Amino acid sequence: MKLTARSISIMIKALAMILLAIAIAHPDLGGLKSKGIGVRAVVYPLGLVTLPLLCWLVRRRRPAMRLDWTADALCSLPILVDLLGNRANLFDTVWWWDDAMHVVMHGVLTAAVLRQF
């Protein structure tokens, strides 16, 4: 089976939503307590649909605009990494994890925007 950028993007989004649903249903799980799950429950789904929605809106004026699925996967990746990192309690137990992930994930988001636009 060949993995395409579209299927990878959809898998990232699905896994992020599953992890978010688990975090909402069980907020006392390790690594999730006091991590603003209520805010994440609103902001993260919006983040997962922002680029496709933006491309859809722009495409109404410029029909040549197409969603770059690799860029979409890259935009979704920081959300997944944050949820996995919190679930594994890496932000509280690995002293460098928070800073490293902010630097790396900002780079990933920059690459996504450059790739799309």
N, CA, C and O atoms as CSV, one atom per row, in Angstrom:
chain,resi,resn,atom,element,x,y,z
A,1,MET,N,N,0.834,-1.182,0.000
A,1,MET,CA,C,0.000,0.000,0.000
A,1,MET,C,C,0.881,1.248,0.000
A,1,MET,O,O,1.780,1.381,0.830
A,2,LYS,N,N,0.621,2.145,-0.920
A,2,LYS,CA,C,1.403,3.361,-1.040
A,2,LYS,C,C,0.780,4.476,-0.201
A,2,LYS,O,O,-0.402,4.794,-0.337
A,3,LEU,N,N,1.602,5.058,0.666
A,3,LEU,CA,C,1.125,6.177,1.476
A,3,LEU,C,C,1.308,7.471,0.691
A,3,LEU,O,O,2.400,7.761,0.201
A,4,THR,N,N,0.252,8.230,0.578
A,4,THR,CA,C,0.314,9.523,-0.086
A,4,THR,C,C,0.314,10.619,0.972
A,4,THR,O,O,0.003,10.370,2.137
A,5,ALA,N,N,0.661,11.824,0.559
A,5,ALA,CA,C,0.634,12.954,1.491
A,5,ALA,C,C,-0.775,13.156,2.036
A,5,ALA,O,O,-0.958,13.523,3.197
A,6,ARG,N,N,-1.769,12.912,1.184
A,6,ARG,CA,C,-3.161,13.060,1.631
A,6,ARG,C,C,-3.492,12.051,2.736
A,6,ARG,O,O,-4.077,12.411,3.758
A,7,SER,N,N,-3.116,10.791,2.525
A,7,SER,CA,C,-3.435,9.774,3.537
A,7,SER,C,C,-2.654,10.021,4.829
A,7,SER,O,O,-3.179,9.792,5.919
A,8,ILE,N,N,-1.428,10.479,4.722
A,8,ILE,CA,C,-0.639,10.799,5.922
A,8,ILE,C,C,-1.275,11.962,6.673
A,8,ILE,O,O,-1.374,11.928,7.899
A,9,SER,N,N,-1.706,12.989,5.949
A,9,SER,CA,C,-2.351,14.131,6.576
A,9,SER,C,C,-3.627,13.710,7.297
A,9,SER,O,O,-3.879,14.142,8.422
A,10,ILE,N,N,-4.419,12.880,6.659
A,10,ILE,CA,C,-5.665,12.420,7.271
A,10,ILE,C,C,-5.375,11.560,8.497
A,10,ILE,O,O,-6.085,11.653,9.498
A,11,MET,N,N,-4.336,10.722,8.428
A,11,MET,CA,C,-3.980,9.896,9.591
A,11,MET,C,C,-3.510,10.750,10.758
A,11,MET,O,O,-3.860,10.478,11.907
A,12,ILE,N,N,-2.718,11.783,10.474
A,12,ILE,CA,C,-2.254,12.686,11.534
A,12,ILE,C,C,-3.448,13.355,12.204
A,12,ILE,O,O,-3.522,13.420,13.431
A,13,LYS,N,N,-4.380,13.852,11.395
A,13,LYS,CA,C,-5.569,14.510,11.935
A,13,LYS,C,C,-6.422,13.543,12.753
A,13,LYS,O,O,-6.904,13.895,13.829
A,14,ALA,N,N,-6.606,12.331,12.244
A,14,ALA,CA,C,-7.426,11.341,12.956
A,14,ALA,C,C,-6.788,10.967,14.289
A,14,ALA,O,O,-7.475,10.898,15.308
A,15,LEU,N,N,-5.493,10.728,14.287
A,15,LEU,CA,C,-4.805,10.372,15.522
A,15,LEU,C,C,-4.859,11.524,16.528
A,15,LEU,O,O,-5.059,11.304,17.723
A,16,ALA,N,N,-4.681,12.740,16.039
A,16,ALA,CA,C,-4.765,13.905,16.933
A,16,ALA,C,C,-6.156,14.012,17.544
A,16,ALA,O,O,-6.286,14.294,18.735
A,17,MET,N,N,-7.186,13.792,16.753
A,17,MET,CA,C,-8.552,13.882,17.278
A,17,MET,C,C,-8.835,12.756,18.268
A,17,MET,O,O,-9.535,12.970,19.258
A,18,ILE,N,N,-8.307,11.570,18.019
A,18,ILE,CA,C,-8.482,10.460,18.962
A,18,ILE,C,C,-7.794,10.787,20.290
A,18,ILE,O,O,-8.377,10.600,21.358
A,19,LEU,N,N,-6.556,11.275,20.218
A,19,LEU,CA,C,-5.837,11.645,21.444
A,19,LEU,C,C,-6.543,12.775,22.186
A,19,LEU,O,O,-6.598,12.777,23.416
A,20,LEU,N,N,-7.082,13.733,21.438
A,20,LEU,CA,C,-7.804,14.831,22.067
A,20,LEU,C,C,-9.083,14.330,22.736
A,20,LEU,O,O,-9.421,14.769,23.835
A,21,ALA,N,N,-9.789,13.421,22.083
A,21,ALA,CA,C,-11.007,12.848,22.673
A,21,ALA,C,C,-10.690,12.085,23.955
A,21,ALA,O,O,-11.431,12.173,24.934
A,22,ILE,N,N,-9.599,11.343,23.947
A,22,ILE,CA,C,-9.175,10.613,25.155
A,22,ILE,C,C,-8.831,11.603,26.267
A,22,ILE,O,O,-9.192,11.399,27.426
A,23,ALA,N,N,-8.126,12.680,25.900
A,23,ALA,CA,C,-7.753,13.683,26.901
A,23,ALA,C,C,-8.973,14.371,27.489
A,23,ALA,O,O,-8.991,14.695,28.676
A,24,ILE,N,N,-9.987,14.597,26.671
A,24,ILE,CA,C,-11.221,15.226,27.168
A,24,ILE,C,C,-11.980,14.256,28.067
A,24,ILE,O,O,-12.487,14.642,29.120
A,25,ALA,N,N,-12.056,13.004,27.649
A,25,ALA,CA,C,-12.806,12.002,28.419
A,25,ALA,C,C,-12.102,11.638,29.722
A,25,ALA,O,O,-12.758,11.319,30.714
A,26,HIS,N,N,-10.774,11.683,29.724
A,26,HIS,CA,C,-9.988,11.282,30.898
A,26,HIS,C,C,-8.928,12.349,31.202
A,26,HIS,O,O,-7.739,12.111,30.987
A,27,PRO,N,N,-9.343,13.518,31.699
A,27,PRO,CA,C,-8.376,14.606,31.911
A,27,PRO,C,C,-7.352,14.335,33.006
A,27,PRO,O,O,-6.355,15.050,33.098
A,28,ASP,N,N,-7.572,13.325,33.833
A,28,ASP,CA,C,-6.627,13.029,34.912
A,28,ASP,C,C,-5.546,12.034,34.507
A,28,ASP,O,O,-4.736,11.634,35.343
A,29,LEU,N,N,-5.520,11.633,33.249
A,29,LEU,CA,C,-4.467,10.721,32.792
A,29,LEU,C,C,-3.105,11.386,32.949
A,29,LEU,O,O,-2.989,12.611,32.932
A,30,GLY,N,N,-2.090,10.565,33.100
A,30,GLY,CA,C,-0.736,11.078,33.273
A,30,GLY,C,C,-0.328,12.028,32.168
A,30,GLY,O,O,-0.544,11.758,30.986
A,31,GLY,N,N,0.261,13.140,32.562
A,31,GLY,CA,C,0.768,14.106,31.611
A,31,GLY,C,C,-0.273,15.079,31.086
A,31,GLY,O,O,0.085,16.022,30.380
A,32,LEU,N,N,-1.528,14.887,31.399
A,32,LEU,CA,C,-2.590,15.732,30.859
A,32,LEU,C,C,-3.216,16.665,31.884
A,32,LEU,O,O,-3.842,17.660,31.520
A,33,LYS,N,N,-3.055,16.353,33.142
A,33,LYS,CA,C,-3.679,17.149,34.191
A,33,LYS,C,C,-3.086,18.562,34.206
A,33,LYS,O,O,-1.870,18.734,34.126
A,34,SER,N,N,-3.942,19.549,34.308
A,34,SER,CA,C,-3.554,20.966,34.349
A,34,SER,C,C,-2.844,21.416,33.080
A,34,SER,O,O,-1.941,22.249,33.141
A,35,LYS,N,N,-3.238,20.878,31.940
A,35,LYS,CA,C,-2.612,21.243,30.669
A,35,LYS,C,C,-3.565,21.993,29.746
A,35,LYS,O,O,-3.306,22.077,28.546
A,36,GLY,N,N,-4.640,22.529,30.261
A,36,GLY,CA,C,-5.557,23.325,29.455
A,36,GLY,C,C,-6.275,22.531,28.385
A,36,GLY,O,O,-6.415,22.990,27.252
A,37,ILE,N,N,-6.729,21.349,28.740
A,37,ILE,CA,C,-7.392,20.488,27.762
A,37,ILE,C,C,-8.655,21.154,27.214
A,37,ILE,O,O,-8.988,20.965,26.044
A,38,GLY,N,N,-9.357,21.923,28.032
A,38,GLY,CA,C,-10.558,22.607,27.556
A,38,GLY,C,C,-10.259,23.571,26.414
A,38,GLY,O,O,-10.997,23.625,25.431
A,39,VAL,N,N,-9.187,24.322,26.546
A,39,VAL,CA,C,-8.781,25.249,25.484
A,39,VAL,C,C,-8.319,24.467,24.261
A,39,VAL,O,O,-8.673,24.804,23.131
A,40,ARG,N,N,-7.536,23.433,24.486
A,40,ARG,CA,C,-7.072,22.603,23.366
A,40,ARG,C,C,-8.236,21.948,22.629
A,40,ARG,O,O,-8.173,21.754,21.415
A,41,ALA,N,N,-9.301,21.605,23.358
A,41,ALA,CA,C,-10.467,20.965,22.745
A,41,ALA,C,C,-11.143,21.885,21.730
A,41,ALA,O,O,-11.827,21.413,20.822
A,42,VAL,N,N,-10.958,23.176,21.878
A,42,VAL,CA,C,-11.531,24.137,20.932
A,42,VAL,C,C,-10.510,24.524,19.863
A,42,VAL,O,O,-10.822,24.523,18.672
A,43,VAL,N,N,-9.299,24.852,20.289
A,43,VAL,CA,C,-8.291,25.400,19.387
A,43,VAL,C,C,-7.719,24.340,18.440
A,43,VAL,O,O,-7.522,24.627,17.259
A,44,TYR,N,N,-7.453,23.145,18.919
A,44,TYR,CA,C,-6.816,22.138,18.079
A,44,TYR,C,C,-7.670,21.695,16.890
A,44,TYR,O,O,-7.147,21.604,15.779
A,45,PRO,N,N,-8.957,21.417,17.076
A,45,PRO,CA,C,-9.756,21.088,15.878
A,45,PRO,C,C,-9.788,22.242,14.869
A,45,PRO,O,O,-9.773,22.017,13.659
A,46,LEU,N,N,-9.831,23.478,15.380
A,46,LEU,CA,C,-9.779,24.622,14.469
A,46,LEU,C,C,-8.452,24.656,13.713
A,46,LEU,O,O,-8.416,24.947,12.518
A,47,GLY,N,N,-7.363,24.354,14.423
A,47,GLY,CA,C,-6.053,24.318,13.782
A,47,GLY,C,C,-5.947,23.243,12.713
A,47,GLY,O,O,-5.250,23.415,11.714
A,48,LEU,N,N,-6.632,22.149,12.925
A,48,LEU,CA,C,-6.576,21.047,11.959
A,48,LEU,C,C,-7.324,21.357,10.668
A,48,LEU,O,O,-7.036,20.760,9.631
A,49,VAL,N,N,-8.268,22.270,10.713
A,49,VAL,CA,C,-9.035,22.600,9.499
A,49,VAL,C,C,-8.687,23.961,8.910
A,49,VAL,O,O,-9.244,24.337,7.879
A,50,THR,N,N,-7.787,24.704,9.533
A,50,THR,CA,C,-7.485,26.063,9.087
A,50,THR,C,C,-6.942,26.110,7.668
A,50,THR,O,O,-7.470,26.853,6.840
A,51,LEU,N,N,-5.914,25.347,7.364
A,51,LEU,CA,C,-5.321,25.406,6.020
A,51,LEU,C,C,-6.290,24.927,4.941
A,51,LEU,O,O,-6.430,25.605,3.923
A,52,PRO,N,N,-6.969,23.783,5.121
A,52,PRO,CA,C,-7.945,23.395,4.085
A,52,PRO,C,C,-9.048,24.439,3.892
A,52,PRO,O,O,-9.462,24.704,2.763
A,53,LEU,N,N,-9.521,25.027,4.983
A,53,LEU,CA,C,-10.558,26.044,4.884
A,53,LEU,C,C,-10.030,27.295,4.190
A,53,LEU,O,O,-10.713,27.869,3.342
A,54,LEU,N,N,-8.831,27.715,4.542
A,54,LEU,CA,C,-8.224,28.874,3.907
A,54,LEU,C,C,-8.043,28.645,2.407
A,54,LEU,O,O,-8.332,29.531,1.602
A,55,CYS,N,N,-7.569,27.469,2.035
A,55,CYS,CA,C,-7.402,27.153,0.609
A,55,CYS,C,C,-8.742,27.142,-0.108
A,55,CYS,O,O,-8.838,27.602,-1.246
A,56,TRP,N,N,-9.767,26.630,0.536
A,56,TRP,CA,C,-11.092,26.610,-0.066
A,56,TRP,C,C,-11.601,28.031,-0.297
A,56,TRP,O,O,-12.170,28.329,-1.347
A,57,LEU,N,N,-11.394,28.909,0.692
A,57,LEU,CA,C,-11.840,30.295,0.548
A,57,LEU,C,C,-11.076,31.023,-0.550
A,57,LEU,O,O,-11.680,31.737,-1.350
A,58,VAL,N,N,-9.759,30.855,-0.600
A,58,VAL,CA,C,-8.941,31.509,-1.619
A,58,VAL,C,C,-9.284,30.954,-2.999
A,58,VAL,O,O,-9.300,31.692,-3.985
A,59,ARG,N,N,-9.554,29.672,-3.064
A,59,ARG,CA,C,-9.846,29.023,-4.348
A,59,ARG,C,C,-11.116,29.588,-4.996
A,59,ARG,O,O,-11.270,29.524,-6.216
A,60,ARG,N,N,-12.003,30.126,-4.204
A,60,ARG,CA,C,-13.214,30.722,-4.757
A,60,ARG,C,C,-12.874,31.932,-5.619
A,60,ARG,O,O,-13.589,32.232,-6.575
A,61,ARG,N,N,-11.795,32.626,-5.290
A,61,ARG,CA,C,-11.345,33.790,-6.072
A,61,ARG,C,C,-10.248,33.428,-7.072
A,61,ARG,O,O,-10.164,34.000,-8.159
A,62,ARG,N,N,-9.411,32.467,-6.682
A,62,ARG,CA,C,-8.304,32.030,-7.555
A,62,ARG,C,C,-8.412,30.526,-7.728
A,62,ARG,O,O,-7.874,29.774,-6.915
A,63,PRO,N,N,-9.097,30.073,-8.772
A,63,PRO,CA,C,-9.344,28.639,-8.952
A,63,PRO,C,C,-8.082,27.777,-9.047
A,63,PRO,O,O,-8.150,26.562,-8.859
A,64,ALA,N,N,-6.954,28.380,-9.331
A,64,ALA,CA,C,-5.715,27.600,-9.436
A,64,ALA,C,C,-5.192,27.152,-8.073
A,64,ALA,O,O,-4.346,26.261,-7.999
A,65,MET,N,N,-5.686,27.758,-6.998
A,65,MET,CA,C,-5.228,27.407,-5.645
A,65,MET,C,C,-5.682,25.994,-5.293
A,65,MET,O,O,-6.871,25.679,-5.356
A,66,ARG,N,N,-4.741,25.164,-4.931
A,66,ARG,CA,C,-5.025,23.796,-4.512
A,66,ARG,C,C,-4.373,23.564,-3.152
A,66,ARG,O,O,-3.319,24.121,-2.845
A,67,LEU,N,N,-5.018,22.742,-2.357
A,67,LEU,CA,C,-4.447,22.374,-1.060
A,67,LEU,C,C,-3.251,21.460,-1.286
A,67,LEU,O,O,-3.361,20.430,-1.950
A,68,ASP,N,N,-2.126,21.839,-0.738
A,68,ASP,CA,C,-0.938,20.987,-0.773
A,68,ASP,C,C,-1.031,20.074,0.443
A,68,ASP,O,O,-0.926,20.531,1.581
A,69,TRP,N,N,-1.226,18.792,0.196
A,69,TRP,CA,C,-1.457,17.848,1.293
A,69,TRP,C,C,-0.229,17.697,2.194
A,69,TRP,O,O,-0.367,17.420,3.386
A,70,THR,N,N,0.954,17.873,1.639
A,70,THR,CA,C,2.153,17.821,2.474
A,70,THR,C,C,2.165,19.000,3.440
A,70,THR,O,O,2.486,18.844,4.618
A,71,ALA,N,N,1.814,20.178,2.936
A,71,ALA,CA,C,1.728,21.357,3.801
A,71,ALA,C,C,0.661,21.155,4.869
A,71,ALA,O,O,0.850,21.550,6.019
A,72,ASP,N,N,-0.457,20.542,4.495
A,72,ASP,CA,C,-1.516,20.280,5.462
A,72,ASP,C,C,-1.042,19.318,6.549
A,72,ASP,O,O,-1.337,19.514,7.728
A,73,ALA,N,N,-0.311,18.282,6.153
A,73,ALA,CA,C,0.236,17.343,7.139
A,73,ALA,C,C,1.215,18.053,8.068
A,73,ALA,O,O,1.209,17.820,9.277
A,74,LEU,N,N,2.052,18.917,7.504
A,74,LEU,CA,C,3.018,19.656,8.320
A,74,LEU,C,C,2.315,20.613,9.287
A,74,LEU,O,O,2.793,20.813,10.404
A,75,CYS,N,N,1.196,21.205,8.880
A,75,CYS,CA,C,0.438,22.086,9.774
A,75,CYS,C,C,-0.227,21.306,10.903
A,75,CYS,O,O,-0.405,21.831,12.002
A,76,SER,N,N,-0.587,20.072,10.638
A,76,SER,CA,C,-1.264,19.244,11.644
A,76,SER,C,C,-0.280,18.577,12.603
A,76,SER,O,O,-0.641,18.242,13.731
A,77,LEU,N,N,0.942,18.389,12.162
A,77,LEU,CA,C,1.938,17.668,12.948
A,77,LEU,C,C,2.216,18.278,14.327
A,77,LEU,O,O,2.306,17.525,15.296
A,78,PRO,N,N,2.356,19.601,14.466
A,78,PRO,CA,C,2.608,20.151,15.807
A,78,PRO,C,C,1.504,19.837,16.814
A,78,PRO,O,O,1.781,19.658,18.000
A,79,ILE,N,N,0.277,19.771,16.360
A,79,ILE,CA,C,-0.826,19.442,17.259
A,79,ILE,C,C,-0.674,18.010,17.762
A,79,ILE,O,O,-0.831,17.738,18.952
A,80,LEU,N,N,-0.368,17.106,16.846
A,80,LEU,CA,C,-0.165,15.704,17.225
A,80,LEU,C,C,1.028,15.561,18.165
A,80,LEU,O,O,0.944,14.854,19.169
A,81,VAL,N,N,2.124,16.220,17.851
A,81,VAL,CA,C,3.327,16.129,18.691
A,81,VAL,C,C,3.054,16.681,20.089
A,81,VAL,O,O,3.516,16.119,21.081
A,82,ASP,N,N,2.308,17.775,20.167
A,82,ASP,CA,C,1.969,18.328,21.484
A,82,ASP,C,C,1.131,17.351,22.297
A,82,ASP,O,O,1.394,17.137,23.480
A,83,LEU,N,N,0.123,16.759,21.664
A,83,LEU,CA,C,-0.723,15.807,22.385
A,83,LEU,C,C,0.062,14.567,22.804
A,83,LEU,O,O,-0.103,14.077,23.921
A,84,LEU,N,N,0.909,14.061,21.920
A,84,LEU,CA,C,1.733,12.896,22.273
A,84,LEU,C,C,2.737,13.236,23.371
A,84,LEU,O,O,2.942,12.459,24.303
A,85,GLY,N,N,3.361,14.413,23.247
A,85,GLY,CA,C,4.331,14.840,24.257
A,85,GLY,C,C,3.714,15.014,25.628
A,85,GLY,O,O,4.311,14.640,26.638
A,86,ASN,N,N,2.512,15.586,25.664
A,86,ASN,CA,C,1.819,15.726,26.945
A,86,ASN,C,C,1.385,14.375,27.484
A,86,ASN,O,O,1.509,14.112,28.680
A,87,ARG,N,N,0.878,13.519,26.613
A,87,ARG,CA,C,0.416,12.191,27.055
A,87,ARG,C,C,1.580,11.378,27.620
A,87,ARG,O,O,1.408,10.647,28.596
A,88,ALA,N,N,2.760,11.500,27.018
A,88,ALA,CA,C,3.939,10.777,27.482
A,88,ALA,C,C,4.646,11.520,28.620
A,88,ALA,O,O,5.652,11.049,29.151
A,89,ASN,N,N,4.099,12.700,28.991
A,89,ASN,CA,C,4.636,13.510,30.077
A,89,ASN,C,C,6.051,14.016,29.791
A,89,ASN,O,O,6.831,14.251,30.714
A,90,LEU,N,N,6.371,14.181,28.518
A,90,LEU,CA,C,7.713,14.628,28.134
A,90,LEU,C,C,7.961,16.089,28.490
A,90,LEU,O,O,9.090,16.468,28.803
A,91,PHE,N,N,6.920,16.907,28.446
A,91,PHE,CA,C,7.096,18.334,28.744
A,91,PHE,C,C,7.483,18.572,30.194
A,91,PHE,O,O,8.130,19.573,30.504
A,92,ASP,N,N,7.101,17.672,31.084
A,92,ASP,CA,C,7.416,17.836,32.506
A,92,ASP,C,C,8.616,17.008,32.967
A,92,ASP,O,O,9.195,17.301,34.013
A,93,THR,N,N,8.997,15.989,32.212
A,93,THR,CA,C,10.061,15.095,32.674
A,93,THR,C,C,11.373,15.241,31.896
A,93,THR,O,O,12.431,14.883,32.413
A,94,VAL,N,N,11.325,15.750,30.687
A,94,VAL,CA,C,12.550,15.946,29.888
A,94,VAL,C,C,12.798,17.448,29.818
A,94,VAL,O,O,12.036,18.176,29.182
A,95,TRP,N,N,13.852,17.908,30.465
A,95,TRP,CA,C,14.059,19.339,30.670
A,95,TRP,C,C,14.146,20.136,29.375
A,95,TRP,O,O,13.754,21.303,29.358
A,96,TRP,N,N,14.637,19.561,28.312
A,96,TRP,CA,C,14.835,20.290,27.065
A,96,TRP,C,C,13.681,20.120,26.074
A,96,TRP,O,O,13.655,20.792,25.043
A,97,TRP,N,N,12.736,19.239,26.366
A,97,TRP,CA,C,11.690,18.892,25.396
A,97,TRP,C,C,10.847,20.108,24.967
A,97,TRP,O,O,10.606,20.300,23.776
A,98,ASP,N,N,10.408,20.913,25.919
A,98,ASP,CA,C,9.534,22.041,25.607
A,98,ASP,C,C,10.213,23.020,24.655
A,98,ASP,O,O,9.632,23.401,23.638
A,99,ASP,N,N,11.431,23.425,24.975
A,99,ASP,CA,C,12.144,24.374,24.120
A,99,ASP,C,C,12.440,23.785,22.745
A,99,ASP,O,O,12.255,24.448,21.724
A,100,ALA,N,N,12.896,22.548,22.728
A,100,ALA,CA,C,13.228,21.900,21.456
A,100,ALA,C,C,11.989,21.770,20.565
A,100,ALA,O,O,12.054,22.030,19.364
A,101,MET,N,N,10.886,21.376,21.146
A,101,MET,CA,C,9.670,21.199,20.348
A,101,MET,C,C,9.136,22.527,19.824
A,101,MET,O,O,8.614,22.588,18.711
A,102,HIS,N,N,9.261,23.588,20.615
A,102,HIS,CA,C,8.824,24.889,20.110
A,102,HIS,C,C,9.669,25.316,18.910
A,102,HIS,O,O,9.124,25.809,17.923
A,103,VAL,N,N,10.960,25.139,18.978
A,103,VAL,CA,C,11.834,25.507,17.861
A,103,VAL,C,C,11.537,24.642,16.636
A,103,VAL,O,O,11.346,25.162,15.537
A,104,VAL,N,N,11.498,23.338,16.827
A,104,VAL,CA,C,11.284,22.421,15.706
A,104,VAL,C,C,9.899,22.612,15.087
A,104,VAL,O,O,9.770,22.665,13.863
A,105,MET,N,N,8.883,22.713,15.907
A,105,MET,CA,C,7.522,22.827,15.382
A,105,MET,C,C,7.266,24.178,14.716
A,105,MET,O,O,6.478,24.257,13.773
A,106,HIS,N,N,7.911,25.233,15.187
A,106,HIS,CA,C,7.804,26.507,14.467
A,106,HIS,C,C,8.467,26.391,13.093
A,106,HIS,O,O,7.979,26.958,12.115
A,107,GLY,N,N,9.563,25.667,13.022
A,107,GLY,CA,C,10.187,25.405,11.730
A,107,GLY,C,C,9.285,24.599,10.809
A,107,GLY,O,O,9.205,24.872,9.612
A,108,VAL,N,N,8.605,23.605,11.373
A,108,VAL,CA,C,7.670,22.783,10.591
A,108,VAL,C,C,6.524,23.639,10.052
A,108,VAL,O,O,6.151,23.516,8.885
A,109,LEU,N,N,5.967,24.506,10.899
A,109,LEU,CA,C,4.879,25.376,10.454
A,109,LEU,C,C,5.355,26.367,9.384
A,109,LEU,O,O,4.631,26.644,8.427
A,110,THR,N,N,6.551,26.888,9.545
A,110,THR,CA,C,7.105,27.786,8.529
A,110,THR,C,C,7.272,27.058,7.201
A,110,THR,O,O,6.941,27.603,6.149
A,111,ALA,N,N,7.782,25.834,7.245
A,111,ALA,CA,C,7.934,25.047,6.025
A,111,ALA,C,C,6.575,24.783,5.370
A,111,ALA,O,O,6.462,24.803,4.144
A,112,ALA,N,N,5.557,24.538,6.177
A,112,ALA,CA,C,4.218,24.295,5.637
A,112,ALA,C,C,3.678,25.516,4.914
A,112,ALA,O,O,3.138,25.408,3.813
A,113,VAL,N,N,3.826,26.680,5.537
A,113,VAL,CA,C,3.324,27.915,4.920
A,113,VAL,C,C,4.101,28.211,3.636
A,113,VAL,O,O,3.505,28.575,2.622
A,114,LEU,N,N,5.415,28.059,3.673
A,114,LEU,CA,C,6.217,28.292,2.469
A,114,LEU,C,C,5.846,27.316,1.358
A,114,LEU,O,O,5.802,27.695,0.188
A,115,ARG,N,N,5.587,26.093,1.710
A,115,ARG,CA,C,5.224,25.092,0.709
A,115,ARG,C,C,3.857,25.390,0.091
A,115,ARG,O,O,3.681,25.270,-1.122
A,116,GLN,N,N,2.901,25.775,0.920
A,116,GLN,CA,C,1.551,26.042,0.422
A,116,GLN,C,C,1.465,27.309,-0.412
A,116,GLN,O,O,0.826,27.337,-1.463
A,117,PHE,N,N,2.123,28.361,0.076
A,117,PHE,CA,C,1.959,29.654,-0.584
A,117,PHE,C,C,3.206,30.113,-1.303
A,117,PHE,O,O,3.212,31.187,-1.904
